């Protein structure tokens, strides 16, 4: 599935719900699909600064594709992390660096999160993209 197909699929999933209470329930339900970070990495090194909740993110490469693992102490944030994993996992570093996560605006997520939760979401996205930048730099050094 291309990045646009994945984002379109997310938008379609959210279109099934009319109000934001139902959409929040859906997001919370997504927390069950979150690929959880190893407990040994729940350290300050992996924590995302700027989040209202505690959020940890790690990344690894397999066959030149990046896969994220994450966790949070807030159930709704876990669902948001699962959405980000769905949109970003299995992409190359180049794809992730240039990825426009337009589904966030399309589903109205930005307008329906508290300012602090929204700031945390964008801080998490930035950190996930920074992992991609670091993997790119490492890849270029190896050439």
PyMOL CGO cylinders between C-alpha atoms (Angstrom):
from pymol import cmd
from pymol.cgo import CYLINDER

trace = [
    CYLINDER, 0.00, 0.00, 0.00, 1.39, 3.41, -0.89, 0.3, 1, 1, 1, 1, 1, 1,
    CYLINDER, 1.39, 3.41, -0.89, 1.61, 6.17, 1.69, 0.3, 1, 1, 1, 1, 1, 1,
    CYLINDER, 1.61, 6.17, 1.69, -1.34, 7.91, 0.05, 0.3, 1, 1, 1, 1, 1, 1,
    CYLINDER, -1.34, 7.91, 0.05, -3.41, 4.70, 0.07, 0.3, 1, 1, 1, 1, 1, 1,
    CYLINDER, -3.41, 4.70, 0.07, -2.70, 4.23, 3.77, 0.3, 1, 1, 1, 1, 1, 1,
    CYLINDER, -2.70, 4.23, 3.77, -3.67, 7.82, 4.58, 0.3, 1, 1, 1, 1, 1, 1,
    CYLINDER, -3.67, 7.82, 4.58, -6.77, 7.56, 2.40, 0.3, 1, 1, 1, 1, 1, 1,
    CYLINDER, -6.77, 7.56, 2.40, -7.68, 4.38, 4.28, 0.3, 1, 1, 1, 1, 1, 1,
    CYLINDER, -7.68, 4.38, 4.28, -7.32, 6.22, 7.60, 0.3, 1, 1, 1, 1, 1, 1,
    CYLINDER, -7.32, 6.22, 7.60, -9.52, 9.06, 6.30, 0.3, 1, 1, 1, 1, 1, 1,
    CYLINDER, -9.52, 9.06, 6.30, -12.11, 6.53, 5.12, 0.3, 1, 1, 1, 1, 1, 1,
    CYLINDER, -12.11, 6.53, 5.12, -12.09, 4.78, 8.51, 0.3, 1, 1, 1, 1, 1, 1,
    CYLINDER, -12.09, 4.78, 8.51, -12.77, 8.09, 10.27, 0.3, 1, 1, 1, 1, 1, 1,
    CYLINDER, -12.77, 8.09, 10.27, -15.55, 8.98, 7.83, 0.3, 1, 1, 1, 1, 1, 1,
    CYLINDER, -15.55, 8.98, 7.83, -17.61, 6.15, 9.30, 0.3, 1, 1, 1, 1, 1, 1,
    CYLINDER, -17.61, 6.15, 9.30, -18.11, 8.20, 12.47, 0.3, 1, 1, 1, 1, 1, 1,
    CYLINDER, -18.11, 8.20, 12.47, -20.29, 11.30, 12.65, 0.3, 1, 1, 1, 1, 1, 1,
    CYLINDER, -20.29, 11.30, 12.65, -19.16, 12.91, 15.88, 0.3, 1, 1, 1, 1, 1, 1,
    CYLINDER, -19.16, 12.91, 15.88, -15.91, 13.26, 17.73, 0.3, 1, 1, 1, 1, 1, 1,
    CYLINDER, -15.91, 13.26, 17.73, -16.94, 11.20, 20.74, 0.3, 1, 1, 1, 1, 1, 1,
    CYLINDER, -16.94, 11.20, 20.74, -17.21, 8.20, 18.41, 0.3, 1, 1, 1, 1, 1, 1,
    CYLINDER, -17.21, 8.20, 18.41, -13.92, 9.12, 16.74, 0.3, 1, 1, 1, 1, 1, 1,
    CYLINDER, -13.92, 9.12, 16.74, -12.21, 9.34, 20.14, 0.3, 1, 1, 1, 1, 1, 1,
    CYLINDER, -12.21, 9.34, 20.14, -13.53, 5.88, 20.99, 0.3, 1, 1, 1, 1, 1, 1,
    CYLINDER, -13.53, 5.88, 20.99, -12.15, 4.62, 17.69, 0.3, 1, 1, 1, 1, 1, 1,
    CYLINDER, -12.15, 4.62, 17.69, -8.75, 6.18, 18.44, 0.3, 1, 1, 1, 1, 1, 1,
    CYLINDER, -8.75, 6.18, 18.44, -8.74, 4.61, 21.90, 0.3, 1, 1, 1, 1, 1, 1,
    CYLINDER, -8.74, 4.61, 21.90, -9.55, 1.24, 20.30, 0.3, 1, 1, 1, 1, 1, 1,
    CYLINDER, -9.55, 1.24, 20.30, -6.53, 1.62, 18.02, 0.3, 1, 1, 1, 1, 1, 1,
    CYLINDER, -6.53, 1.62, 18.02, -4.29, 1.56, 21.08, 0.3, 1, 1, 1, 1, 1, 1,
    CYLINDER, -4.29, 1.56, 21.08, -4.61, -2.24, 21.02, 0.3, 1, 1, 1, 1, 1, 1,
    CYLINDER, -4.61, -2.24, 21.02, -2.72, -2.31, 17.71, 0.3, 1, 1, 1, 1, 1, 1,
    CYLINDER, -2.72, -2.31, 17.71, 0.21, -0.21, 18.95, 0.3, 1, 1, 1, 1, 1, 1,
    CYLINDER, 0.21, -0.21, 18.95, 3.60, -1.86, 18.49, 0.3, 1, 1, 1, 1, 1, 1,
    CYLINDER, 3.60, -1.86, 18.49, 4.95, -1.28, 21.99, 0.3, 1, 1, 1, 1, 1, 1,
    CYLINDER, 4.95, -1.28, 21.99, 8.48, -0.09, 22.72, 0.3, 1, 1, 1, 1, 1, 1,
    CYLINDER, 8.48, -0.09, 22.72, 10.59, -2.49, 24.77, 0.3, 1, 1, 1, 1, 1, 1,
    CYLINDER, 10.59, -2.49, 24.77, 10.30, -1.72, 28.48, 0.3, 1, 1, 1, 1, 1, 1,
    CYLINDER, 10.30, -1.72, 28.48, 14.09, -1.29, 28.69, 0.3, 1, 1, 1, 1, 1, 1,
    CYLINDER, 14.09, -1.29, 28.69, 13.75, 1.74, 26.40, 0.3, 1, 1, 1, 1, 1, 1,
    CYLINDER, 13.75, 1.74, 26.40, 11.27, 3.60, 28.56, 0.3, 1, 1, 1, 1, 1, 1,
    CYLINDER, 11.27, 3.60, 28.56, 14.08, 5.92, 29.56, 0.3, 1, 1, 1, 1, 1, 1,
    CYLINDER, 14.08, 5.92, 29.56, 14.67, 9.67, 29.23, 0.3, 1, 1, 1, 1, 1, 1,
    CYLINDER, 14.67, 9.67, 29.23, 16.64, 9.01, 26.02, 0.3, 1, 1, 1, 1, 1, 1,
    CYLINDER, 16.64, 9.01, 26.02, 13.47, 7.86, 24.23, 0.3, 1, 1, 1, 1, 1, 1,
    CYLINDER, 13.47, 7.86, 24.23, 10.91, 10.19, 25.80, 0.3, 1, 1, 1, 1, 1, 1,
    CYLINDER, 10.91, 10.19, 25.80, 9.29, 12.88, 23.65, 0.3, 1, 1, 1, 1, 1, 1,
    CYLINDER, 9.29, 12.88, 23.65, 9.65, 16.35, 25.11, 0.3, 1, 1, 1, 1, 1, 1,
    CYLINDER, 9.65, 16.35, 25.11, 6.64, 18.64, 24.80, 0.3, 1, 1, 1, 1, 1, 1,
    CYLINDER, 6.64, 18.64, 24.80, 3.99, 16.02, 25.40, 0.3, 1, 1, 1, 1, 1, 1,
    CYLINDER, 3.99, 16.02, 25.40, 1.39, 16.37, 28.11, 0.3, 1, 1, 1, 1, 1, 1,
    CYLINDER, 1.39, 16.37, 28.11, 1.60, 12.61, 28.67, 0.3, 1, 1, 1, 1, 1, 1,
    CYLINDER, 1.60, 12.61, 28.67, 4.72, 10.53, 28.84, 0.3, 1, 1, 1, 1, 1, 1,
    CYLINDER, 4.72, 10.53, 28.84, 5.53, 9.20, 25.36, 0.3, 1, 1, 1, 1, 1, 1,
    CYLINDER, 5.53, 9.20, 25.36, 8.44, 7.03, 24.29, 0.3, 1, 1, 1, 1, 1, 1,
    CYLINDER, 8.44, 7.03, 24.29, 9.40, 6.32, 20.68, 0.3, 1, 1, 1, 1, 1, 1,
    CYLINDER, 9.40, 6.32, 20.68, 12.13, 4.17, 19.18, 0.3, 1, 1, 1, 1, 1, 1,
    CYLINDER, 12.13, 4.17, 19.18, 12.87, 3.14, 15.61, 0.3, 1, 1, 1, 1, 1, 1,
    CYLINDER, 12.87, 3.14, 15.61, 14.74, 0.41, 13.82, 0.3, 1, 1, 1, 1, 1, 1,
    CYLINDER, 14.74, 0.41, 13.82, 15.52, -0.37, 10.22, 0.3, 1, 1, 1, 1, 1, 1,
    CYLINDER, 15.52, -0.37, 10.22, 14.86, -3.66, 8.50, 0.3, 1, 1, 1, 1, 1, 1,
    CYLINDER, 14.86, -3.66, 8.50, 15.64, -4.05, 4.81, 0.3, 1, 1, 1, 1, 1, 1,
    CYLINDER, 15.64, -4.05, 4.81, 16.09, -0.26, 4.47, 0.3, 1, 1, 1, 1, 1, 1,
    CYLINDER, 16.09, -0.26, 4.47, 12.62, 0.41, 5.92, 0.3, 1, 1, 1, 1, 1, 1,
    CYLINDER, 12.62, 0.41, 5.92, 11.88, 2.05, 9.24, 0.3, 1, 1, 1, 1, 1, 1,
    CYLINDER, 11.88, 2.05, 9.24, 9.64, 0.58, 11.91, 0.3, 1, 1, 1, 1, 1, 1,
    CYLINDER, 9.64, 0.58, 11.91, 8.62, 2.47, 15.02, 0.3, 1, 1, 1, 1, 1, 1,
    CYLINDER, 8.62, 2.47, 15.02, 7.74, 1.21, 18.46, 0.3, 1, 1, 1, 1, 1, 1,
    CYLINDER, 7.74, 1.21, 18.46, 6.17, 3.48, 21.02, 0.3, 1, 1, 1, 1, 1, 1,
    CYLINDER, 6.17, 3.48, 21.02, 4.18, 3.71, 24.22, 0.3, 1, 1, 1, 1, 1, 1,
    CYLINDER, 4.18, 3.71, 24.22, 2.43, 6.25, 26.39, 0.3, 1, 1, 1, 1, 1, 1,
    CYLINDER, 2.43, 6.25, 26.39, 0.85, 6.43, 29.79, 0.3, 1, 1, 1, 1, 1, 1,
    CYLINDER, 0.85, 6.43, 29.79, -2.33, 7.88, 28.19, 0.3, 1, 1, 1, 1, 1, 1,
    CYLINDER, -2.33, 7.88, 28.19, -4.73, 5.59, 26.33, 0.3, 1, 1, 1, 1, 1, 1,
    CYLINDER, -4.73, 5.59, 26.33, -5.79, 8.16, 23.71, 0.3, 1, 1, 1, 1, 1, 1,
    CYLINDER, -5.79, 8.16, 23.71, -2.13, 8.95, 22.98, 0.3, 1, 1, 1, 1, 1, 1,
    CYLINDER, -2.13, 8.95, 22.98, -1.50, 5.24, 22.44, 0.3, 1, 1, 1, 1, 1, 1,
    CYLINDER, -1.50, 5.24, 22.44, -4.22, 5.33, 19.77, 0.3, 1, 1, 1, 1, 1, 1,
    CYLINDER, -4.22, 5.33, 19.77, -2.63, 8.38, 18.16, 0.3, 1, 1, 1, 1, 1, 1,
    CYLINDER, -2.63, 8.38, 18.16, 0.73, 6.60, 18.17, 0.3, 1, 1, 1, 1, 1, 1,
    CYLINDER, 0.73, 6.60, 18.17, -0.90, 3.59, 16.50, 0.3, 1, 1, 1, 1, 1, 1,
    CYLINDER, -0.90, 3.59, 16.50, -2.21, 5.93, 13.77, 0.3, 1, 1, 1, 1, 1, 1,
    CYLINDER, -2.21, 5.93, 13.77, 1.27, 7.34, 13.23, 0.3, 1, 1, 1, 1, 1, 1,
    CYLINDER, 1.27, 7.34, 13.23, 2.75, 3.85, 13.08, 0.3, 1, 1, 1, 1, 1, 1,
    CYLINDER, 2.75, 3.85, 13.08, 0.14, 2.85, 10.50, 0.3, 1, 1, 1, 1, 1, 1,
    CYLINDER, 0.14, 2.85, 10.50, 1.02, 5.84, 8.32, 0.3, 1, 1, 1, 1, 1, 1,
    CYLINDER, 1.02, 5.84, 8.32, 4.81, 5.66, 8.74, 0.3, 1, 1, 1, 1, 1, 1,
    CYLINDER, 4.81, 5.66, 8.74, 5.95, 2.08, 9.43, 0.3, 1, 1, 1, 1, 1, 1,
    CYLINDER, 5.95, 2.08, 9.43, 7.50, 0.18, 6.57, 0.3, 1, 1, 1, 1, 1, 1,
    CYLINDER, 7.50, 0.18, 6.57, 8.63, 3.30, 4.70, 0.3, 1, 1, 1, 1, 1, 1,
    CYLINDER, 8.63, 3.30, 4.70, 12.13, 4.21, 3.65, 0.3, 1, 1, 1, 1, 1, 1,
    CYLINDER, 12.13, 4.21, 3.65, 13.88, 7.02, 5.47, 0.3, 1, 1, 1, 1, 1, 1,
    CYLINDER, 13.88, 7.02, 5.47, 13.56, 9.17, 2.34, 0.3, 1, 1, 1, 1, 1, 1,
    CYLINDER, 13.56, 9.17, 2.34, 9.81, 8.62, 2.25, 0.3, 1, 1, 1, 1, 1, 1,
    CYLINDER, 9.81, 8.62, 2.25, 9.39, 9.46, 5.92, 0.3, 1, 1, 1, 1, 1, 1,
    CYLINDER, 9.39, 9.46, 5.92, 11.45, 12.65, 5.73, 0.3, 1, 1, 1, 1, 1, 1,
    CYLINDER, 11.45, 12.65, 5.73, 9.24, 13.92, 2.90, 0.3, 1, 1, 1, 1, 1, 1,
    CYLINDER, 9.24, 13.92, 2.90, 5.98, 12.48, 4.21, 0.3, 1, 1, 1, 1, 1, 1,
    CYLINDER, 5.98, 12.48, 4.21, 3.07, 14.90, 4.43, 0.3, 1, 1, 1, 1, 1, 1,
    CYLINDER, 3.07, 14.90, 4.43, 0.73, 13.43, 7.02, 0.3, 1, 1, 1, 1, 1, 1,
    CYLINDER, 0.73, 13.43, 7.02, -2.29, 15.11, 5.48, 0.3, 1, 1, 1, 1, 1, 1,
    CYLINDER, -2.29, 15.11, 5.48, -4.71, 12.68, 7.09, 0.3, 1, 1, 1, 1, 1, 1,
    CYLINDER, -4.71, 12.68, 7.09, -4.35, 14.66, 10.35, 0.3, 1, 1, 1, 1, 1, 1,
    CYLINDER, -4.35, 14.66, 10.35, -6.00, 17.72, 8.82, 0.3, 1, 1, 1, 1, 1, 1,
    CYLINDER, -6.00, 17.72, 8.82, -8.39, 15.70, 6.66, 0.3, 1, 1, 1, 1, 1, 1,
    CYLINDER, -8.39, 15.70, 6.66, -9.98, 13.92, 9.60, 0.3, 1, 1, 1, 1, 1, 1,
    CYLINDER, -9.98, 13.92, 9.60, -10.10, 17.09, 11.71, 0.3, 1, 1, 1, 1, 1, 1,
    CYLINDER, -10.10, 17.09, 11.71, -7.72, 15.75, 14.31, 0.3, 1, 1, 1, 1, 1, 1,
    CYLINDER, -7.72, 15.75, 14.31, -5.82, 19.00, 14.68, 0.3, 1, 1, 1, 1, 1, 1,
    CYLINDER, -5.82, 19.00, 14.68, -8.98, 20.93, 15.59, 0.3, 1, 1, 1, 1, 1, 1,
    CYLINDER, -8.98, 20.93, 15.59, -10.23, 18.27, 17.99, 0.3, 1, 1, 1, 1, 1, 1,
    CYLINDER, -10.23, 18.27, 17.99, -7.18, 17.79, 20.17, 0.3, 1, 1, 1, 1, 1, 1,
    CYLINDER, -7.18, 17.79, 20.17, -6.36, 20.03, 23.10, 0.3, 1, 1, 1, 1, 1, 1,
    CYLINDER, -6.36, 20.03, 23.10, -3.50, 22.44, 22.34, 0.3, 1, 1, 1, 1, 1, 1,
    CYLINDER, -3.50, 22.44, 22.34, -1.11, 20.52, 24.59, 0.3, 1, 1, 1, 1, 1, 1,
    CYLINDER, -1.11, 20.52, 24.59, -2.07, 17.16, 23.05, 0.3, 1, 1, 1, 1, 1, 1,
    CYLINDER, -2.07, 17.16, 23.05, -1.72, 18.68, 19.56, 0.3, 1, 1, 1, 1, 1, 1,
    CYLINDER, -1.72, 18.68, 19.56, 1.73, 20.01, 20.43, 0.3, 1, 1, 1, 1, 1, 1,
    CYLINDER, 1.73, 20.01, 20.43, 2.68, 16.56, 21.69, 0.3, 1, 1, 1, 1, 1, 1,
    CYLINDER, 2.68, 16.56, 21.69, 1.45, 14.94, 18.48, 0.3, 1, 1, 1, 1, 1, 1,
    CYLINDER, 1.45, 14.94, 18.48, 3.58, 17.25, 16.37, 0.3, 1, 1, 1, 1, 1, 1,
    CYLINDER, 3.58, 17.25, 16.37, 6.60, 16.79, 18.67, 0.3, 1, 1, 1, 1, 1, 1,
    CYLINDER, 6.60, 16.79, 18.67, 6.20, 13.03, 18.21, 0.3, 1, 1, 1, 1, 1, 1,
    CYLINDER, 6.20, 13.03, 18.21, 6.01, 13.37, 14.42, 0.3, 1, 1, 1, 1, 1, 1,
    CYLINDER, 6.01, 13.37, 14.42, 9.13, 15.53, 14.45, 0.3, 1, 1, 1, 1, 1, 1,
    CYLINDER, 9.13, 15.53, 14.45, 11.00, 12.94, 16.52, 0.3, 1, 1, 1, 1, 1, 1,
    CYLINDER, 11.00, 12.94, 16.52, 9.89, 10.14, 14.21, 0.3, 1, 1, 1, 1, 1, 1,
    CYLINDER, 9.89, 10.14, 14.21, 11.14, 12.14, 11.23, 0.3, 1, 1, 1, 1, 1, 1,
    CYLINDER, 11.14, 12.14, 11.23, 14.41, 12.84, 13.06, 0.3, 1, 1, 1, 1, 1, 1,
    CYLINDER, 14.41, 12.84, 13.06, 14.96, 9.09, 13.38, 0.3, 1, 1, 1, 1, 1, 1,
    CYLINDER, 14.96, 9.09, 13.38, 14.57, 8.90, 9.60, 0.3, 1, 1, 1, 1, 1, 1,
    CYLINDER, 14.57, 8.90, 9.60, 17.08, 11.74, 9.13, 0.3, 1, 1, 1, 1, 1, 1,
    CYLINDER, 17.08, 11.74, 9.13, 19.55, 9.92, 11.41, 0.3, 1, 1, 1, 1, 1, 1,
    CYLINDER, 19.55, 9.92, 11.41, 19.11, 6.66, 9.49, 0.3, 1, 1, 1, 1, 1, 1,
    CYLINDER, 19.11, 6.66, 9.49, 19.69, 8.53, 6.22, 0.3, 1, 1, 1, 1, 1, 1,
    CYLINDER, 19.69, 8.53, 6.22, 22.87, 10.11, 7.56, 0.3, 1, 1, 1, 1, 1, 1,
    CYLINDER, 22.87, 10.11, 7.56, 24.14, 6.74, 8.73, 0.3, 1, 1, 1, 1, 1, 1,
    CYLINDER, 24.14, 6.74, 8.73, 23.30, 5.18, 5.37, 0.3, 1, 1, 1, 1, 1, 1,
    CYLINDER, 23.30, 5.18, 5.37, 25.16, 7.94, 3.53, 0.3, 1, 1, 1, 1, 1, 1,
    CYLINDER, 25.16, 7.94, 3.53, 28.21, 7.52, 5.79, 0.3, 1, 1, 1, 1, 1, 1,
    CYLINDER, 28.21, 7.52, 5.79, 28.34, 3.81, 4.93, 0.3, 1, 1, 1, 1, 1, 1,
    CYLINDER, 28.34, 3.81, 4.93, 28.56, 4.54, 1.20, 0.3, 1, 1, 1, 1, 1, 1,
]
cmd.load_cgo(trace, "trace")
